[in-house]
Amino acid sequence: MFKVLLKDVSFLNLMTRRIFNVLIVANPYDAFMLEDDGRVDEKIFNEYMELGLRYPPTFKQVSTIDEAKEVLRDTQIDLIICMPGTGDNDAFDVARAVKAQVPYIPCVVLTPFSHGITKRMENEDLSIFEYVFCWLGNTDLIISIIKLMEDRMNIEHDVAEAGVQVILLVEDGIRFYSSILPNLYHYLLEQSQRFATEALNSHTASLRMRGRPKVMLARNYEEAWAIYEKYKDNMLGVISDCRFPRNGEKDSSAGLRLLDAIRAESEYVPLILQSSESENRAKAEASGYRFIDKNSKKASVDLRELLAEHFGFGDFIFRDPKTKAELLRVHNLKELQDNIFKIPNDSMLYHISRNHMSRWLSARAIFPVSAFLKTITWHKLQDVDEHRRIIFDAIVQYRHMKNIGVVAEFHRDRFDAYSHFARIGDGSLGGKGRGLAFLDSIIKRHPEFNSMEQARVQIPKTVVLCTDIFDEFMDKNNLYQIALSDAPDDQILSHFLKAQLPDSLIADFFAFFEAVKAPVAVRSSSLLEDSHYQPFAGIYSTYMIPYLEDKYEMLRMLACAIKGVYASVYYKDSKAYMTATSNVIDQEKMAVILQEVVGQRYGDHYYPNISGVLRSINYYPIGDETAEEGIASLALGLGKYIVDGGQTLRVSPYHPDHILQTSEMETALKETQTRFYALDMAHTGSDFKVDDGFNILNLRVKEADRDGSLQYIASTYDPLDQVIRDGIYEGGRKVISFCGVLQQGIFPLPELLQLSEKFGEQEMKRPVEIEFACVLRVRSEERGMGSENSLGGETNEQSISHSSLPTPHSSLVGDFYLLQIRPIVDSKQVLEEDLQGIPDEKCLLRSHNSLGHGISEDVCDVVYVKTGDDFSAQNNPAIAREIEEINRRFLDQERGYILIGPGRWGSSDPWLGIPVKWPHISAARVIVEAAVKGYHVDPSQGTHFFQNLTSFGVGYFTIDTQRGDGIFQKELLDSMPAVEETELVRHVRFDHPLKVMMDGMKQEGVVIL
């Protein structure tokens, strides 16, 4: 069995050496004749534009040596064209002088070949010139000369770099090759324009044209054989004259000898013999070569037909091997993929055994597939159906490889299940769209993502409606008046829902539905959203619509969702946010992302097994964690649950075995997910609301248990033994612990998170936040890759037993989707000052072991436990009650405070610390564990209400002045008048705000007086 292994080819590095400046050596009259009473620059430029070529050259004309030297001094010349005229023309002298000065610049002769010039040239030494051409006023010849020289300059690199193909033309007749080359190049450039349309966008199309076959001109047998020997593995075909020099003498059979020698080495390469001697036709055809009569008036047409038929240009025509009748014609790669299993066996055998498919792909610059198929000949594999499968798999892999990291232009006839990311319109992709395209390019640049057999990393299938669609929608429906008014949100939405989207989108949407076959998320992607400098995330709407068999109903829902996203730009909250961030609403434009929803269907519910948000910086590292290792929040179901502040599992990708929330049974039962979000697949219709979550279900975890989606991501609480066991068992509450993917290594989620964090931050050059989702499937090894079943989903062909590990005959695989990347931008978290450089005397508090990050200057109050010589831990419960009362008053006044006390805050054992619960201290902005003489307790690092600290951005300081670890100016607080004071607790207030500064990367924290 042949495994498809393709190596990607970049066209960016091809044709890097160009001819930009041409020096024409001719007297003014001859130069004028060259230009034919016009400008050759203009003609060449127009020719280049018609053929889709870039970088047309400019021309400088000189007639004396001094003029030539002046041009060479000021301009980088790439090619010299010498035009010897009649009479006393000294063009040869000028050309020789120039060549002597710059011998490395190629030089060609261009002559009209009148009788006088021909006679004169017989006495000239032409060895300094690369070529001599016959000029009949055709600017196509100028292009051919430039392209021939560029091919010579680039061929060695381009063949080695990408496997570019070579056409060998063997001809010593100046008039003949001056006629054939323009015809050949024009045809090649037309074909390269044609196959470039298969590229995903206009930029890649122009790059792909660089992959056209190179033409090499040989004028004798030895030169031809040297070229063939050097490039025979990339030889697309050979066109040879019959009579040309061999061993220094004209040989009337040199062409036949050459083709015979080539055929002896290669049974597949197409060979064409051309001759003005008609008796050579029989000799050529007897040897199986194609023949062109040079005397024929349709010689150029014959050449084009043979190139199309045998060199792989044009459409691929599947023929009946007996009658040669056309059975099927394919125009592009996708059509070949769609029809490969429909071709009759005898036709497939005919084309495979002659290497036709590989050659067709080579001519179209699809080098990775061509090179791979070229190695699998009929001699090696005599199984037609296996060849079909290999060709299909190779095309699929190639299209997938080419789609990743590229924003394609949407073509409804080409967008299918193997397409990836496309745009409709010419405007901006918006912030989220740019982020997605960037993520896709990161995946492409780092093959490590897809190096794990169990996981496939990708972005969801995506189509972006660019901002110009938004502009057209707003203008044609006259919506700006209502949009910019102070009308309520529901009224604005109502107007937008009545408006009309462009009709041209209907067929595009149907093509998208057919390719995705899944629910569609309609997400905002505004110009300002997810920008590097302004956190606009979550301001605009994101709707989800179910996948329906009734595509017209789905179309109606999609149209409403798009209009709903457009309307959200002008909602009250959006306008207020614009004002708050000093942006003008007129500057905001909206692109819309249409994206498959990651997940699996379970009855009327649709959701992924895992959603998450990954941050490359962890401002609350505990235990062995470090700030640089990042932190992830994981949840079952749709990611909206995380955005809405739901209970998630917090895990460091580098320490998946150490999860605070599941470290103790009581904590696991109290601080893990109990509800999740799913898309309601039964909710149809166009009753769209301002609330974009109107069709999102908020379900209990037991619903997911009934769906069968908790396999490998949950544990079971056994109330009898008072223990939590990894895996799913009958009875007992299910705890969302993600134990299978975090601790048991069933799926490489920690490794994927590490790679995402590493490459995301590396590519963006700053800390990042990444949204992701994951769908897990069981794969039966006996049945192979084709039998992957989502956990508990409706596509299951076999039931999945309730156990904690896959069976010996199955393994877990999954699709890991990267959904969004954005820089971590939070004004509160911009910290540039080195905290260690702040003098101790300026600090009320200093901790070398702090959690949290950022700066705040809105706290004036300090509440601290009185820890004199008479302090006793037996008073801790009473202290907790007093602090609860004080905290309630702060909540009523909407004020915050700094809380300082001994031992572990929140400890259930009152001898180890103050036994408060989070609601009792919820107004605290900074919580401090301060060691007390004679009361030694290991610090807790806020573990008792860690989720609340991270959710609300509360700082947590650990200070032990007894050991010289930090600063706590308790004497200063004791000297201040108390706002309120009890026997155990004291509350003081400063007349100015205290400045709290926390460096989460270095775990340094200070409170400055």
C-alpha angles and dihedrals in degrees: 000000000000116000115215109239116171128183114210119237125213116210090193092085095049126099091013094152111071141174106238104156126041124192114208114202108201141116113266093258094053092044089052090050088052090055091046093222091311142069118290089199090061094046093049091046091053091047090051092050093049090052093046092245125149132210102039111196127245123229130225119191124205134168102185136053092241091054090049092051091050092052092047090051094054102030137049102235118202102179136020120209114195119201112191109199134188128283120017095346110157096194091122091053091050091046092049091049091049092046090050089054095045107020093169094065112095114240129197134184119232114191137164089223099227116169092260095049092046090054092046093050091055087072096045126095103235096177092105090062123082094212142356117219134191111236119209098162096273114139088199086075091057090054090047092052091050092047092046091052092045090050089053090049095049107029100094094050097040095049091050094042101046111359094254111186127245131217112200116210114191112193134132098184108103094205092047098050090041086059099038098047097060089047093047095045093046089054093046093048091048090051092047088053088052098049090043088069087073089066116106097242141001093267094054088043092059091046092049091057086069087070094067116126117278120234120222119192118209123184101190140030097258093050091048094049092047090053092046093049092050097047104023093121089059100036109134093183147319128240111190139179115224102225118050139121119300121175088357096305135089109264118194091204099040092112094052091046090051094049091046090053091049093047090052088060100036126032095188110044110107113242126199124188119199124189142158088219105086094200088071090070093078092047092050095047092046088059093046096254125135116244135215122190108221090203093059116107088221096050091120091051090048090052092052092049092050092047090052094045102042110017094056099251124140123014122347107246118200107210138194103252092219103043098021086225117155112258102172137354123208121194102191146007096273091054090051089051092049095048105034093101093048098061115106114251096242092052092048090050091050093054098037093051090054096046090239096144095052090049093049090052091047092053089052092052092246089138103162094058093038094051091048095048091045089066094052102071127172088254090062099040120025098184118104095196092050089052089052091052093047092049091048093047092047092051092047092049091046094050091047090049092049094045096055113094095007128108101217127200107249115250113175093209091056105036107099143138090299095052119100123183126005139164132220111206136016101261130094124306090223126228100297091041091053090047092053093047089049091051090050091052091049090055090050095048093049112052088180086086091069098035093098114088094213097053137058114196119203146125119258118265104278140189120183123206099211125225094263088068087056091050092049092048093050095045100044093047095043092231101148094088095058092034095057094041126095092252116141118266096252091053092051090049091050092055092047093049090055092053124097127244117213111283090224089074095064097080090042091055092050090052089050092051090050093051097044103038090187139089113290127230113211105204133182118244107179126177091251098039117109090359117162091248109033126049102224094151115134096014097108133051130275117192129189125206125194124242108255134188087223099075093186090057089047089050091053091050092047092051090050091049092051091049089047091055091047090050093051089070088071101041118123095254092049092052091048091050090049090055092046092053094044094244126139116234090222089064093057117094126176130225116184126220118213106196137167110253110242110235148068132268119250107179105296093345125089123186144125124259091236133022124175153163119225123198120192091214125059111201091181105051115170132184111350094348120116129204092243093057092070131215136252131206112209129194140169114246133011118358092235085082089066094045089051090057099257123164109278137178111253115212138165108227089221094051106039091153094061111067116158095203094059098036093096128033095232092050092046092053093045104037106038130090118288100168136037141187126247134173113253103233091188095058106096134155134074100276091128117175135198086251102080091201094067093117097038114107121219102211137178118249090245086069089061089049089055089048090055093233098123096078110132094000102071142058128208126237113222106205093190096057092029091230138119115229126197113248138030119299133168114274125004129085117291116236117204097228101142084221096155095055097035107038107013096049094226090139124019097240096139091051092049091050091050091052093045092051095044098048095036092056092040093053096041094043092222141063111294142198116216129192117208143167134196136205116199125207137182114235120199109218092206091057096038133218092323094073104062113145126191113236108276091337126145093256091066114131092181131036118249116229120229102250134121098244136042116262119259090257096051139054136197119251129172149182113239110200124197106210107176143354126198136162116258100253119174122145089210089058098051102112119167102157123096103237093200088063093062110102116248092233090064093055128088087184134014125180129184090191107051134146124214136045138237145047129283131174103179103095124094100159132084124190114191139173114244105242106180127146090285094057113134129182089220087077093058096100090052090048089053091054093049093049090050089057093048091047091053090057091050090052091051090051093042091233131136131219145187113252120206127182146137128270127000117341110224096016114156087214106073091203089065099047148320107317097220125147122221096261088057093062102023094125092059115113095188125023119199130198104202119187116232127208110263093011108090116177126159108250117256100208088221094294094146093069101012095141090058093049092053095041095051098032093240117170121234120200128190114199131176110178090173088071095036091254105140137331131276115172095203092157090062091053091046090054094054123089112259123241085204132351137185131180090272110025135044130198121197131176129210119216090232133040117271116233113235114197124179127180105200093187094058096027090234121143135179138178107207122208 
